[in-house]
Amino acid sequence: MKKLSFIAKSLLAGTMIFSLAACNNTKEDATGAATATTATDTATLPNIRYIDSDTVSAYYNLAKELQENALRSMSRIENTRQSKATEIQKLAAQIEQKARTNSYLTEESYNGDMARLQKMNQDAEAHMANLQRNFDTELAQQQQVLSDSLESFIKDYCAQKGYDAILFRAAGIYFNPALDVTQEVIEGLNARYKKKDEK
């Protein structure tokens, strides 16, 4: 479960979903001169909402599929690691058994088995490093797919609703719960994702 949580968070990490519009309205002061409004003027306060990234990760179908893909890849890597380790341990046990029972007739044959064990270790390490690199690349690609999907939807959603920004809940200490649009965003994301799947 910790791995799943880590994957979910890593897939959403760094995904920036806010596009705060700059307000540069002017008003006239008592002398009739135009002055810039400040961020504290009620008329220019940005219209902001927030979403909870953990909830999006748990209920957005694309995020769930990407997490499942990542878990399957991690499982394959772990199975390969265990398989390689078993092969190496088996050969090491055979060498130890032959050495203990004086089954090696020459030093050359012992050295040959030790060289084979060393090469098996090196090959396993290289193979596992390659699998890990591929997994890291896959994870980065999945994160980009998720990021693009969220950003595309949020832009359209903000335009439709007239919001200036949507923030992650984790970006602040406190948000008025009335500003939470997580459920609405999840429903919109899943509706859009289903439509793409149906095409």
Residue frames relative to the residue before (quaternion, step in Angstrom):
aa qw qx qy qz dx dy dz
M 1.0000 0.0000 0.0000 0.0000 0.00 0.00 0.00
K 0.6210 0.5387 -0.3460 0.4521 3.58 1.06 -0.74
K 0.6328 0.5229 -0.3331 0.4638 3.59 1.04 -0.80
L 0.6423 0.5237 -0.3231 0.4570 3.59 0.96 -0.86
S 0.6564 0.5057 -0.3087 0.4669 3.56 0.94 -0.90
F 0.6463 0.5186 -0.3172 0.4613 3.57 0.98 -0.87
I 0.6555 0.5080 -0.3140 0.4622 3.58 0.93 -0.88
A 0.6426 0.5313 -0.3249 0.4464 3.55 0.92 -0.92
K 0.6975 0.4665 -0.2737 0.4701 3.54 0.88 -0.95
S 0.6598 0.5003 -0.3286 0.4543 3.57 1.01 -0.73
L 0.6239 0.5343 -0.3439 0.4550 3.58 1.10 -0.62
L 0.7313 0.3964 -0.2352 0.5028 3.58 1.10 -0.64
A 0.5079 0.6742 -0.4233 0.3291 3.57 1.21 -0.39
G 0.8287 0.2345 -0.1783 0.4759 3.51 -1.04 0.80
T 0.5150 0.6283 -0.4351 0.3882 3.60 1.24 -0.01
M 0.1494 -0.8135 0.5579 0.0673 3.58 -0.30 1.20
I 0.0297 -0.8240 0.5647 -0.0351 3.53 -0.66 1.13
F 0.6384 0.5033 -0.4106 0.4130 3.56 0.68 0.84
S 0.0722 -0.7780 0.6241 0.0042 3.49 -1.05 0.89
L 0.1095 -0.8431 0.5260 0.0220 3.52 0.35 1.30
A 0.3219 -0.7566 0.5381 0.1852 3.55 -0.71 1.07
A 0.4025 -0.7025 0.5332 0.2453 3.55 -0.97 0.87
C 0.2028 -0.7721 0.5929 0.1057 3.55 -0.89 0.96
N 0.0181 0.8135 -0.5786 0.0556 3.54 -0.70 1.07
N 0.1792 0.8144 -0.5290 0.1576 3.54 1.00 0.86
T 0.2263 -0.7605 0.5872 0.1600 3.55 -1.22 0.40
K 0.0792 -0.7637 0.6365 0.0737 3.53 -1.29 0.38
E 0.4805 -0.6649 0.4846 0.3037 3.54 -1.17 0.39
D 0.3511 -0.7106 0.5618 0.2370 3.58 -1.05 0.79
A 0.7755 -0.3591 0.2407 0.4600 3.59 -1.33 -0.09
T 0.6906 0.4647 -0.2855 0.4750 3.62 1.09 -0.56
G 0.5691 -0.6122 0.3761 0.3999 3.56 1.24 -0.07
A 0.5221 0.6307 -0.4202 0.3912 3.61 1.28 -0.03
A 0.4669 -0.6735 0.4974 0.2847 3.55 -1.09 0.71
T 0.0240 -0.7871 0.6163 -0.0031 3.56 -0.92 0.92
A 0.5298 -0.6295 0.4631 0.3294 3.57 -1.13 0.62
T 0.4235 -0.6781 0.5296 0.2834 3.56 -1.04 0.73
T 0.3849 -0.7111 0.5369 0.2406 3.56 -1.18 0.50
A 0.6731 -0.5049 0.3575 0.4052 3.54 -1.29 0.31
T 0.6532 0.5247 -0.3251 0.4387 3.58 1.18 -0.40
D 0.4892 0.6341 -0.4555 0.3888 3.60 1.23 -0.13
T 0.5343 -0.6713 0.4160 0.3014 3.55 -0.76 1.09
A 0.6650 0.5368 -0.3122 0.4148 3.57 0.94 -0.89
T 0.7593 0.3852 -0.2115 0.4799 3.59 1.11 -0.54
L 0.3970 0.7132 -0.4956 0.2969 3.60 1.19 0.13
P 0.4600 -0.6958 0.4684 0.2913 3.61 -0.82 0.88
N 0.4109 -0.6906 0.5492 0.2294 3.51 -1.17 0.71
I 0.0460 0.8501 -0.5137 0.1065 3.58 0.03 1.34
R 0.0724 -0.7493 0.6557 0.0575 3.54 -1.20 0.68
Y 0.2317 -0.7726 0.5674 0.1655 3.59 -1.27 0.08
I 0.1867 -0.7448 0.6270 0.1319 3.52 -1.37 0.36
D 0.3987 -0.6846 0.5547 0.2543 3.55 -1.23 0.54
S 0.3952 -0.7669 0.4557 0.2191 3.58 -0.45 1.24
D 0.6243 0.5401 -0.3496 0.4430 3.62 1.04 -0.71
T 0.6574 0.5003 -0.3067 0.4727 3.57 1.01 -0.81
V 0.6222 0.5221 -0.3370 0.4762 3.59 1.00 -0.81
S 0.6571 0.5199 -0.3037 0.4535 3.57 0.93 -0.93
A 0.7008 0.4836 -0.2665 0.4516 3.58 1.00 -0.83
Y 0.8198 0.2922 -0.1186 0.4780 3.60 1.03 -0.72
Y 0.5575 0.5600 -0.4161 0.4500 3.62 1.20 -0.13
N 0.4874 -0.7177 0.4149 0.2743 3.57 -0.55 1.19
L 0.6446 0.5114 -0.3322 0.4610 3.60 0.95 -0.79
A 0.6505 0.5121 -0.3203 0.4605 3.60 0.92 -0.88
K 0.6527 0.5124 -0.3164 0.4597 3.58 0.98 -0.85
E 0.6544 0.5100 -0.3160 0.4602 3.60 0.96 -0.84
L 0.6593 0.5025 -0.3110 0.4649 3.58 0.95 -0.85
Q 0.6315 0.5220 -0.3289 0.4696 3.58 1.05 -0.75
E 0.6512 0.5078 -0.3131 0.4692 3.58 0.98 -0.85
N 0.6266 0.5270 -0.3332 0.4675 3.60 1.02 -0.79
A 0.6651 0.5029 -0.3007 0.4629 3.57 0.93 -0.92
L 0.6502 0.5122 -0.3172 0.4629 3.59 0.99 -0.79
R 0.6316 0.5186 -0.3325 0.4708 3.59 1.04 -0.77
S 0.6489 0.5098 -0.3165 0.4678 3.57 0.98 -0.84
M 0.6455 0.5125 -0.3149 0.4707 3.58 0.98 -0.84
S 0.6424 0.5253 -0.3186 0.4581 3.57 1.01 -0.81
R 0.6430 0.5114 -0.3207 0.4713 3.60 1.00 -0.85
I 0.6417 0.5175 -0.3244 0.4639 3.58 0.97 -0.83
E 0.6733 0.4969 -0.2994 0.4584 3.58 0.90 -0.90
N 0.6369 0.5216 -0.3243 0.4660 3.59 1.01 -0.79
T 0.6473 0.5071 -0.3110 0.4766 3.57 1.00 -0.82
R 0.6329 0.5364 -0.3266 0.4528 3.56 0.99 -0.87
Q 0.6767 0.4885 -0.2890 0.4689 3.58 0.91 -0.92
S 0.6400 0.5294 -0.3222 0.4543 3.57 1.01 -0.83
K 0.6620 0.4924 -0.3014 0.4780 3.58 0.93 -0.91
A 0.6510 0.5196 -0.3199 0.4516 3.58 0.94 -0.88
T 0.6395 0.5283 -0.3214 0.4569 3.60 1.02 -0.81
E 0.6431 0.5192 -0.3191 0.4637 3.59 0.97 -0.85
I 0.6721 0.4986 -0.2946 0.4614 3.56 0.93 -0.94
Q 0.6604 0.5063 -0.3044 0.4636 3.57 0.95 -0.89
K 0.6325 0.5397 -0.3315 0.4458 3.57 1.03 -0.78
L 0.6746 0.4784 -0.2936 0.4795 3.57 0.93 -0.92
A 0.6394 0.5252 -0.3263 0.4570 3.59 0.99 -0.84
A 0.6512 0.5095 -0.3147 0.4662 3.60 1.01 -0.81
Q 0.6334 0.5294 -0.3273 0.4598 3.59 1.04 -0.78
I 0.6483 0.5126 -0.3118 0.4688 3.58 0.98 -0.89
E 0.6603 0.5102 -0.3048 0.4591 3.56 0.96 -0.94
Q 0.6506 0.5209 -0.3105 0.4572 3.57 0.98 -0.89
K 0.6655 0.4951 -0.3001 0.4710 3.60 0.92 -0.89
A 0.6565 0.5006 -0.3176 0.4663 3.59 1.00 -0.79
R 0.6631 0.5191 -0.3022 0.4467 3.58 0.99 -0.85
T 0.7519 0.3696 -0.2033 0.5066 3.57 1.04 -0.76
N 0.4509 -0.7169 0.4255 0.3191 3.57 1.31 0.31
S 0.2894 0.7855 -0.4961 0.2303 3.58 1.02 0.85
Y 0.5733 0.5570 -0.3971 0.4510 3.58 1.21 -0.22
L 0.3009 -0.7788 0.5279 0.1557 3.56 -0.66 1.12
T 0.7910 0.1225 -0.0718 0.5950 3.55 1.22 -0.58
E 0.5981 -0.5537 0.4385 0.3786 3.54 -1.26 0.41
E 0.5978 0.5874 -0.3492 0.4191 3.56 1.14 -0.69
S 0.6635 0.4982 -0.3146 0.4609 3.58 0.97 -0.84
Y 0.6184 0.5218 -0.3352 0.4826 3.60 1.08 -0.72
N 0.6736 0.4945 -0.2950 0.4634 3.59 0.87 -0.97
G 0.6141 0.5530 -0.3388 0.4498 3.58 1.10 -0.71
D 0.6683 0.4817 -0.2992 0.4815 3.59 0.95 -0.88
M 0.6446 0.5192 -0.3226 0.4592 3.60 1.01 -0.79
A 0.6342 0.5153 -0.3225 0.4777 3.58 1.07 -0.77
R 0.6325 0.5246 -0.3226 0.4697 3.58 1.07 -0.79
L 0.6416 0.5174 -0.3132 0.4718 3.59 1.02 -0.81
Q 0.6581 0.5103 -0.3074 0.4605 3.56 0.94 -0.87
K 0.6617 0.4951 -0.3069 0.4721 3.59 0.96 -0.86
M 0.6184 0.5402 -0.3412 0.4576 3.57 1.04 -0.76
N 0.6342 0.5263 -0.3138 0.4716 3.58 1.04 -0.83
Q 0.6812 0.4969 -0.2854 0.4556 3.57 0.87 -1.00
D 0.6543 0.5104 -0.3087 0.4648 3.58 0.97 -0.88
A 0.6476 0.5205 -0.3143 0.4593 3.57 1.00 -0.85
E 0.6522 0.5149 -0.3125 0.4603 3.57 0.95 -0.88
A 0.6608 0.5014 -0.3028 0.4693 3.59 0.96 -0.89
H 0.6522 0.5161 -0.3119 0.4593 3.58 0.97 -0.86
M 0.6759 0.4900 -0.2945 0.4650 3.58 0.93 -0.93
A 0.6260 0.5291 -0.3367 0.4634 3.59 1.04 -0.75
N 0.6436 0.5178 -0.3115 0.4697 3.58 1.04 -0.81
L 0.6440 0.5133 -0.3165 0.4707 3.59 0.97 -0.84
Q 0.6538 0.5138 -0.3103 0.4606 3.58 0.99 -0.86
R 0.6358 0.5206 -0.3272 0.4666 3.60 0.99 -0.80
N 0.6542 0.5106 -0.3070 0.4659 3.56 0.96 -0.89
F 0.6465 0.5162 -0.3146 0.4653 3.56 1.02 -0.83
D 0.6471 0.5187 -0.3185 0.4592 3.59 0.95 -0.87
T 0.6441 0.5093 -0.3136 0.4769 3.57 1.03 -0.81
E 0.6435 0.5248 -0.3077 0.4645 3.56 0.97 -0.91
L 0.6589 0.5130 -0.3040 0.4586 3.58 0.95 -0.91
A 0.6486 0.5139 -0.3120 0.4668 3.58 0.99 -0.85
Q 0.6494 0.5105 -0.3138 0.4682 3.58 1.01 -0.81
Q 0.6499 0.5092 -0.3139 0.4688 3.57 1.01 -0.82
Q 0.6254 0.5335 -0.3321 0.4626 3.56 1.02 -0.79
Q 0.6526 0.5102 -0.3124 0.4649 3.58 1.01 -0.83
V 0.6289 0.5297 -0.3294 0.4642 3.59 1.00 -0.84
L 0.6730 0.4879 -0.2907 0.4739 3.57 0.90 -0.93
S 0.6412 0.5352 -0.3094 0.4546 3.56 0.95 -0.92
D 0.6703 0.4975 -0.2925 0.4666 3.57 0.91 -0.97
S 0.6498 0.5260 -0.3114 0.4517 3.56 0.96 -0.87
L 0.6720 0.4897 -0.2922 0.4725 3.58 0.89 -0.97
E 0.6812 0.5020 -0.2999 0.4404 3.57 0.82 -0.98
S 0.6446 0.5242 -0.3176 0.4570 3.57 0.96 -0.88
F 0.6839 0.4759 -0.2967 0.4666 3.58 0.86 -0.93
I 0.6678 0.5228 -0.3106 0.4293 3.59 0.87 -0.99
K 0.6199 0.5393 -0.3514 0.4487 3.61 0.99 -0.74
D 0.6807 0.4754 -0.2832 0.4801 3.58 0.90 -0.96
Y 0.6483 0.5342 -0.3077 0.4468 3.56 0.98 -0.92
C 0.6635 0.4997 -0.3028 0.4673 3.59 0.92 -0.91
A 0.6428 0.5215 -0.3232 0.4586 3.57 0.98 -0.83
Q 0.6690 0.5064 -0.2893 0.4607 3.55 1.00 -0.88
K 0.7594 0.3884 -0.1951 0.4841 3.57 0.93 -0.93
G 0.4459 -0.7019 0.4517 0.3231 3.59 1.21 -0.33
Y 0.4049 0.7042 -0.4856 0.3230 3.59 1.15 0.56
D 0.4167 -0.6980 0.5277 0.2461 3.55 -1.14 0.68
A 0.8138 -0.0269 0.0625 0.5772 3.58 1.06 -0.67
I 0.1113 -0.7290 0.6665 0.1090 3.51 -1.31 0.50
L 0.1542 -0.8083 0.5670 0.0377 3.55 -0.69 1.14
F 0.5011 -0.5758 0.5302 0.3690 3.53 -1.32 0.26
R 0.5816 -0.5949 0.4282 0.3527 3.60 -1.01 0.80
A 0.6507 0.5419 -0.3087 0.4331 3.59 1.02 -0.78
A 0.5784 0.6126 -0.3753 0.3865 3.61 1.23 -0.33
G 0.7851 0.2637 -0.1481 0.5405 3.61 1.20 -0.29
I 0.5651 -0.5883 0.4587 0.3523 3.52 -1.31 0.25
Y 0.8057 -0.0211 0.0434 0.5904 3.56 0.95 -0.86
F 0.0049 -0.7457 0.6662 0.0108 3.51 -1.14 0.81
N 0.5180 -0.5983 0.5062 0.3427 3.54 -1.09 0.71
P 0.4951 -0.6867 0.4382 0.3022 3.63 -0.68 1.01
A 0.5745 0.5972 -0.3789 0.4120 3.59 1.18 -0.47
L 0.6486 0.5192 -0.3119 0.4609 3.60 1.24 -0.38
D 0.5022 0.6701 -0.4095 0.3620 3.60 1.30 -0.10
V 0.0101 -0.8018 0.5969 -0.0275 3.59 -0.64 1.14
T 0.2260 0.8247 -0.4953 0.1531 3.58 1.24 0.42
Q 0.6971 0.4843 -0.2893 0.4425 3.58 0.74 -1.04
E 0.6502 0.5172 -0.3112 0.4614 3.56 0.98 -0.85
V 0.6515 0.5107 -0.3047 0.4710 3.56 1.01 -0.85
I 0.6420 0.5190 -0.3258 0.4608 3.61 0.94 -0.86
E 0.6553 0.5087 -0.3149 0.4611 3.58 0.92 -0.90
G 0.6640 0.5006 -0.2976 0.4689 3.57 0.98 -0.85
L 0.6400 0.5256 -0.3184 0.4613 3.57 0.98 -0.86
N 0.6952 0.4736 -0.2798 0.4627 3.58 0.85 -0.97
A 0.6245 0.5273 -0.3436 0.4624 3.59 1.04 -0.71
R 0.6688 0.4871 -0.2938 0.4787 3.57 0.94 -0.87
Y 0.6614 0.5140 -0.3071 0.4517 3.60 0.94 -0.85
K 0.6245 0.5305 -0.3328 0.4667 3.61 1.02 -0.77
K 0.6445 0.5291 -0.3300 0.4425 3.55 0.93 -0.89
K 0.6481 0.5070 -0.3200 0.4696 3.59 0.99 -0.80
D 0.6449 0.5307 -0.3188 0.4482 3.58 1.02 -0.84
E 0.6738 0.5232 -0.2971 0.4290 3.55 1.03 -0.82
K 0.5977 0.5963 -0.3600 0.3970 3.59 1.18 -0.56
